[in-house]
Amino acid sequence: MSSAKILVVDDQAINVQLLKRKLERVGMEVITASNGLEALERVKAQTPDLILLDLMMPDMDGIEVCQRLQERSDTRSIPVIFVTARTSKESRLEGLAVGAVDYITKPIDLDETVARVQTQLRFAAVNRENLELQRRLEESRRAATIGAVAQGIAHNLNNLLGVVIGYLDLIKNGYEKPAFVKKNAQSLDDAIQRIVGIVRQLSSLVVKSRPDLTRVELPRLIEGGIHRFHSDYKLTAPVDIDNALGHVEIDTNIETFEEVLSKLLINAWEAYHDAPPENRKITVRTRLFDKPRGEKMLELTVDDSGAGIAEEIKDRMFEPFVSSKRTVGAGMGLTIARHSLRSLGGEVTVSARQGGGTSAVLVHPVRDPRLRDKTEDEAE
């Protein structure tokens, strides 16, 4: 990281010089540009490891520069940190929406800027290592499903470890600011919990024994799955519940059931792509049906009115890491959900919904013979 090449873009020469001197003092190579067009030329000629990009510039602003970088595969992965005097939430969201990885406001705190640059460089280094790991695993992953699963787990762990390293760097550089440390410590804890969740998911794929079951009322399971959906993905999205079965009880593993339901809900949420939150309607419906041999089954359906199932993945959507999404962890959810439900004697299916959107169906036995026999023995 000491030899990292940083492109500093700003139409104010004093800002360029301040950043250049500070970054060079910590061993980084700095190239500069005074406008958007010049910045694109510098990128084409020298390919920086990171760009500090002023948002407000004449002729071509930082937003357009970032958009042009995102259009090309050879520049899309270069981390861009916006530098601007605009502090509104809308401005920050606009910058992040076009591909920026961070946002620094003026007047610039040079020490904080260095810390943020170092954070993103570490993250990029981890990502490069991960891409190389993916390339090597790709050669053999078709040999067995576990190879594909390992690739996805490694991808997510590497990305999250990069986040952890980044927040540790920020905490180290801001240890004299309690509020700053507290904020970043919470973000660090969130990233660690995501890592714990991925390890738990990996365990669910390799453990062959059936999990312990408990008799639970259906409303509790639905509410628990929705709560997990909200907390795990930091969302407040409303979910309509049409539970025609009332307080019916089923024999299940609570952790597994709630985890699967939360994955179906986030899949429905993401099906809307860029739609505003108020237009992302998600409905949970329930019913009972009997299998041919008389076994009573619960059917829980998660409906959305999103973009539907992409043609290129409709026949492979349950294969590990097959997805039309580009987010961290994309493609893991349905694979793990199906595996987990099958361990409970159930199933997960996804189909196109009449009128548009998708229906994800969770099928689960209502009663488990082991719990029924135990209850009867206790009664005697």
C-alpha positions as CSV (number, residue, x, y, z in Angstrom):
1,M,0.0,0.0,0.0
2,S,3.0,2.3,0.5
3,S,3.5,2.5,-3.3
4,A,-0.2,3.1,-4.1
5,K,-1.0,5.5,-6.9
6,I,-3.6,8.1,-6.0
7,L,-5.3,10.4,-8.5
8,V,-6.4,13.7,-6.9
9,V,-9.0,15.7,-8.9
10,D,-10.0,19.2,-7.9
11,D,-10.4,22.5,-9.7
12,Q,-9.0,24.3,-6.7
13,A,-5.2,24.2,-6.9
14,I,-4.7,24.7,-3.1
15,N,-6.8,21.6,-2.3
16,V,-4.8,19.5,-4.8
17,Q,-1.5,20.6,-3.3
18,L,-2.6,20.0,0.3
19,L,-3.8,16.5,-0.5
20,K,-0.7,15.8,-2.6
21,R,1.7,16.7,0.1
22,K,-0.1,14.8,2.8
23,L,-0.4,11.6,0.8
24,E,3.2,11.8,-0.4
25,R,4.3,12.1,3.2
26,V,2.8,8.6,3.9
27,G,4.6,7.1,0.9
28,M,1.9,7.3,-1.8
29,E,2.5,8.3,-5.4
30,V,0.1,11.1,-6.4
31,I,-1.0,12.3,-9.8
32,T,-3.3,15.2,-10.2
33,A,-6.0,16.6,-12.5
34,S,-7.9,19.9,-12.4
35,N,-11.1,18.9,-14.2
36,G,-13.2,15.9,-15.2
37,L,-11.9,15.4,-18.7
38,E,-8.3,15.6,-17.6
39,A,-9.1,13.1,-14.9
40,L,-10.4,10.6,-17.4
41,E,-7.2,11.1,-19.5
42,R,-5.0,10.5,-16.4
43,V,-7.0,7.3,-15.6
44,K,-6.6,6.0,-19.2
45,A,-2.8,6.7,-19.1
46,Q,-1.8,5.6,-15.6
47,T,-4.6,3.6,-14.0
48,P,-4.6,4.8,-10.3
49,D,-5.3,2.6,-7.4
50,L,-7.8,5.1,-6.0
51,I,-9.3,8.4,-7.0
52,L,-10.0,11.4,-4.7
53,L,-12.6,13.2,-6.8
54,D,-14.1,16.7,-6.3
55,L,-17.9,16.5,-6.7
56,M,-18.4,20.1,-7.9
57,M,-16.4,21.0,-11.0
58,P,-17.2,23.1,-14.1
59,D,-17.9,21.4,-17.5
60,M,-17.9,17.8,-16.1
61,D,-18.7,17.3,-12.4
62,G,-17.6,14.3,-10.3
63,I,-20.9,12.5,-10.8
64,E,-20.4,12.3,-14.6
65,V,-16.8,11.3,-14.1
66,C,-17.8,8.5,-11.8
67,Q,-20.5,7.4,-14.2
68,R,-18.0,7.2,-17.1
69,L,-15.6,5.1,-15.0
70,Q,-18.5,2.7,-14.2
71,E,-19.3,2.3,-17.8
72,R,-15.9,0.6,-18.6
73,S,-14.9,-2.8,-17.2
74,D,-11.2,-1.8,-16.9
75,T,-12.0,1.3,-14.7
76,R,-15.2,0.1,-12.9
77,S,-13.3,-1.4,-9.9
78,I,-11.1,1.7,-9.2
79,P,-12.3,3.0,-5.7
80,V,-13.6,6.6,-5.9
81,I,-13.9,8.8,-2.8
82,F,-15.9,12.0,-3.4
83,V,-14.6,15.3,-1.8
84,T,-17.2,18.0,-1.6
85,A,-18.6,20.9,0.5
86,R,-22.1,19.6,0.1
87,T,-23.2,17.8,3.3
88,S,-26.8,16.9,2.7
89,K,-28.0,13.3,2.9
90,E,-29.3,13.5,-0.7
91,S,-25.8,14.6,-1.9
92,R,-24.1,11.7,-0.2
93,L,-26.7,9.2,-1.5
94,E,-26.3,10.6,-5.1
95,G,-22.6,10.1,-4.9
96,L,-22.8,6.6,-3.5
97,A,-25.4,5.6,-6.0
98,V,-23.1,6.2,-9.0
99,G,-20.4,4.0,-7.6
100,A,-18.4,6.0,-5.1
101,V,-17.1,4.0,-2.1
102,D,-16.8,6.9,0.4
103,Y,-17.6,10.6,0.9
104,I,-15.4,13.3,2.5
105,T,-16.7,16.8,3.2
106,K,-14.8,20.1,3.1
107,P,-13.0,21.6,4.9
108,I,-10.8,18.5,4.6
109,D,-9.4,16.8,7.7
110,L,-6.1,15.5,6.2
111,D,-5.5,12.8,8.8
112,E,-9.1,11.5,8.4
113,T,-8.6,11.6,4.6
114,V,-5.5,9.5,4.8
115,A,-7.2,7.0,7.1
116,R,-10.1,6.7,4.6
117,V,-7.8,6.3,1.7
118,Q,-5.8,3.6,3.5
119,T,-9.1,1.8,4.4
120,Q,-10.2,1.7,0.8
121,L,-6.8,0.6,-0.4
122,R,-6.8,-2.3,2.0
123,F,-10.3,-3.2,1.0
124,A,-9.3,-3.1,-2.7
125,A,-6.2,-5.3,-2.0
126,V,-8.4,-7.9,-0.2
127,N,-10.8,-7.8,-3.2
128,R,-8.0,-8.3,-5.7
129,E,-6.8,-11.3,-3.6
130,N,-10.3,-12.6,-3.6
131,L,-10.7,-12.2,-7.4
132,E,-7.5,-14.2,-7.8
133,L,-8.9,-16.8,-5.4
134,Q,-12.1,-16.9,-7.4
135,R,-10.2,-17.3,-10.6
136,R,-8.3,-20.3,-9.2
137,L,-11.5,-21.9,-7.7
138,E,-13.4,-21.4,-11.0
139,E,-11.1,-23.9,-12.7
140,S,-12.3,-26.7,-10.3
141,R,-15.6,-25.5,-8.9
142,R,-17.7,-27.4,-11.5
143,A,-16.3,-30.6,-10.2
144,A,-18.5,-30.5,-7.1
145,T,-21.1,-28.3,-5.5
146,I,-19.0,-27.8,-2.4
147,G,-16.4,-26.0,-4.7
148,A,-19.0,-23.4,-5.7
149,V,-20.1,-23.0,-2.1
150,A,-16.6,-22.5,-0.9
151,Q,-16.0,-19.8,-3.6
152,G,-19.0,-17.8,-2.4
153,I,-18.2,-18.2,1.2
154,A,-14.6,-17.0,0.5
155,H,-15.9,-14.1,-1.5
156,N,-18.1,-12.8,1.3
157,L,-15.7,-13.4,4.1
158,N,-12.9,-11.6,2.2
159,N,-15.1,-8.6,1.5
160,L,-16.3,-8.5,5.1
161,L,-12.8,-8.9,6.5
162,G,-11.8,-5.9,4.3
163,V,-14.6,-3.9,6.0
164,V,-13.4,-5.0,9.5
165,I,-9.8,-3.9,8.6
166,G,-11.2,-0.6,7.4
167,Y,-13.1,0.2,10.5
168,L,-10.2,-0.8,12.7
169,D,-8.0,1.7,10.9
170,L,-10.6,4.4,11.4
171,I,-10.8,3.6,15.1
172,K,-7.1,3.7,15.5
173,N,-6.9,7.1,13.8
174,G,-9.8,8.6,15.8
175,Y,-9.2,7.1,19.3
176,E,-9.3,10.5,20.9
177,K,-12.8,11.1,19.6
178,P,-15.2,8.9,21.6
179,A,-18.3,9.6,19.4
180,F,-16.2,8.7,16.3
181,V,-14.9,5.5,17.9
182,K,-18.4,4.5,19.1
183,K,-19.9,5.0,15.6
184,N,-17.2,2.9,13.9
185,A,-17.2,0.3,16.6
186,Q,-20.9,-0.3,16.0
187,S,-20.2,-0.7,12.3
188,L,-17.3,-3.0,13.1
189,D,-19.6,-5.1,15.2
190,D,-22.2,-5.3,12.4
191,A,-19.6,-6.6,10.0
192,I,-18.4,-9.2,12.5
193,Q,-22.0,-10.4,13.0
194,R,-22.3,-10.8,9.2
195,I,-19.2,-13.0,9.3
196,V,-20.7,-15.1,12.1
197,G,-23.9,-15.4,10.0
198,I,-21.9,-16.7,7.0
199,V,-20.1,-19.3,9.1
200,R,-23.5,-20.4,10.4
201,Q,-24.7,-20.7,6.9
202,L,-21.7,-22.8,5.9
203,S,-22.4,-25.0,8.9
204,S,-26.0,-25.5,7.8
205,L,-24.7,-26.8,4.4
206,V,-22.3,-29.4,5.8
207,V,-24.2,-30.6,8.9
208,K,-26.2,-33.7,7.8
209,S,-28.1,-34.4,11.0
210,R,-31.6,-33.0,11.3
211,P,-31.8,-30.0,13.6
212,D,-33.7,-30.1,16.9
213,L,-37.4,-29.2,16.6
214,T,-39.9,-27.3,18.8
215,R,-43.6,-26.9,18.5
216,V,-44.3,-23.2,17.7
217,E,-47.2,-21.0,16.7
218,L,-47.1,-19.9,13.1
219,P,-47.5,-16.1,13.9
220,R,-44.4,-16.2,16.0
221,L,-42.4,-17.7,13.2
222,I,-43.7,-15.3,10.6
223,E,-43.0,-12.3,12.9
224,G,-39.5,-13.7,13.7
225,G,-38.7,-14.1,10.1
226,I,-39.8,-10.5,9.3
227,H,-37.8,-9.2,12.3
228,R,-34.7,-11.0,11.0
229,F,-35.3,-9.6,7.5
230,H,-35.5,-6.1,9.0
231,S,-32.5,-6.4,11.3
232,D,-30.1,-8.4,9.1
233,Y,-30.6,-6.1,6.1
234,K,-31.1,-2.8,7.9
235,L,-34.6,-2.3,6.4
236,T,-37.9,-1.0,7.6
237,A,-39.9,-2.3,4.7
238,P,-43.5,-3.2,5.5
239,V,-44.6,-6.8,4.9
240,D,-48.3,-7.6,4.5
241,I,-49.4,-10.8,6.3
242,D,-52.4,-12.8,5.1
243,N,-52.4,-15.7,7.6
244,A,-55.6,-17.6,7.1
245,L,-54.4,-20.3,9.5
246,G,-54.4,-18.2,12.7
247,H,-52.4,-19.7,15.6
248,V,-51.8,-23.1,14.1
249,E,-48.7,-24.8,15.6
250,I,-46.0,-26.6,13.6
251,D,-42.9,-28.6,14.6
252,T,-39.8,-26.8,13.3
253,N,-36.4,-25.5,14.1
254,I,-37.1,-21.8,14.9
255,E,-33.7,-20.5,13.8
256,T,-33.9,-22.3,10.5
257,F,-37.5,-21.4,9.7
258,E,-36.9,-17.7,10.4
259,E,-33.6,-17.6,8.5
260,V,-35.2,-19.2,5.4
261,L,-38.2,-16.8,5.6
262,S,-35.9,-13.8,5.9
263,K,-34.0,-14.9,2.8
264,L,-37.2,-15.2,0.8
265,L,-38.2,-11.7,1.9
266,I,-34.9,-10.1,0.9
267,N,-35.1,-11.9,-2.4
268,A,-38.6,-10.3,-2.9
269,W,-37.3,-6.9,-1.8
270,E,-34.4,-7.0,-4.3
271,A,-36.7,-8.1,-7.1
272,Y,-37.8,-4.5,-7.4
273,H,-34.3,-3.3,-8.2
274,D,-34.4,0.6,-8.0
275,A,-38.1,1.0,-7.2
276,P,-38.8,3.4,-4.2
277,P,-39.5,1.6,-0.9
278,E,-43.2,2.6,-0.9
279,N,-43.7,0.7,-4.2
280,R,-42.1,-2.6,-3.0
281,K,-45.1,-4.5,-2.0
282,I,-44.4,-7.9,-0.3
283,T,-47.1,-10.2,0.9
284,V,-46.9,-13.4,3.0
285,R,-49.8,-15.9,2.6
286,T,-50.4,-19.2,4.3
287,R,-52.5,-22.3,3.7
288,L,-52.5,-26.1,4.6
289,F,-52.6,-29.0,2.2
290,D,-52.3,-32.8,2.4
291,K,-49.7,-34.8,0.6
292,P,-50.8,-38.0,-1.2
293,R,-50.0,-40.1,1.8
294,G,-52.0,-37.9,4.1
295,E,-49.2,-35.9,5.7
296,K,-50.4,-32.4,6.4
297,M,-48.1,-29.6,5.1
298,L,-47.8,-25.9,5.6
299,E,-47.4,-23.7,2.5
300,L,-46.1,-20.2,3.1
301,T,-45.9,-18.0,0.0
302,V,-43.9,-14.7,-0.4
303,D,-45.3,-12.7,-3.3
304,D,-43.8,-9.7,-4.9
305,S,-44.6,-7.6,-8.0
306,G,-41.0,-7.0,-9.0
307,A,-39.1,-7.6,-12.2
308,G,-39.7,-11.4,-12.2
309,I,-37.2,-14.2,-12.9
310,A,-34.4,-13.3,-15.3
311,E,-34.6,-15.7,-18.3
312,E,-30.9,-16.5,-18.0
313,I,-31.1,-17.9,-14.5
314,K,-34.7,-19.3,-14.3
315,D,-33.5,-22.9,-14.7
316,R,-30.5,-22.5,-12.5
317,M,-31.6,-20.2,-9.7
318,F,-31.0,-22.7,-6.9
319,E,-27.4,-23.5,-8.0
320,P,-24.9,-21.8,-5.6
321,F,-24.1,-18.2,-6.5
322,V,-26.2,-18.1,-9.7
323,S,-27.8,-14.7,-9.6
324,S,-28.8,-11.6,-11.7
325,K,-27.8,-9.4,-8.7
326,R,-24.4,-7.9,-8.2
327,T,-24.5,-7.4,-4.4
328,V,-22.3,-9.1,-1.8
329,G,-23.7,-12.6,-1.1
330,A,-26.0,-12.6,-4.1
331,G,-27.0,-16.1,-5.0
332,M,-26.4,-17.7,-1.6
333,G,-29.9,-17.1,-0.2
334,L,-32.0,-19.5,-2.2
335,T,-29.3,-22.2,-2.2
336,I,-29.1,-22.2,1.6
337,A,-32.9,-21.7,2.0
338,R,-33.7,-24.8,0.0
339,H,-31.0,-26.9,1.7
340,S,-32.2,-25.8,5.1
341,L,-35.9,-26.6,4.4
342,R,-35.0,-30.0,3.0
343,S,-33.2,-30.8,6.3
344,L,-36.6,-30.3,7.9
345,G,-38.5,-32.4,5.4
346,G,-39.7,-29.3,3.5
347,E,-38.9,-27.6,0.2
348,V,-38.5,-24.1,-1.4
349,T,-39.6,-23.3,-4.9
350,V,-39.7,-20.0,-6.9
351,S,-42.0,-19.4,-9.9
352,A,-43.2,-16.5,-12.0
353,R,-46.4,-14.9,-10.6
354,Q,-49.4,-14.3,-12.8
355,G,-49.6,-10.6,-13.5
356,G,-45.9,-10.1,-12.9
357,G,-43.5,-10.6,-10.1
358,T,-42.4,-13.8,-8.3
359,S,-43.9,-16.2,-5.8
360,A,-41.4,-18.0,-3.5
361,V,-43.1,-20.9,-1.7
362,L,-41.9,-22.4,1.5
363,V,-43.4,-25.9,2.2
364,H,-43.0,-27.4,5.7
365,P,-44.4,-30.5,7.5
366,V,-46.9,-29.5,10.2
367,R,-46.1,-32.3,12.6
368,D,-42.9,-34.3,13.1
369,P,-43.3,-38.0,14.2
370,R,-40.5,-37.6,16.8
371,L,-42.3,-34.8,18.6
372,R,-45.7,-36.6,18.4
373,D,-44.3,-39.8,19.8
374,K,-42.7,-37.9,22.7
375,T,-45.9,-36.1,23.5
376,E,-47.8,-39.3,23.6
377,D,-45.3,-41.0,25.8
378,E,-45.4,-38.0,28.3
379,A,-49.3,-38.3,28.3
380,E,-49.1,-41.9,29.3
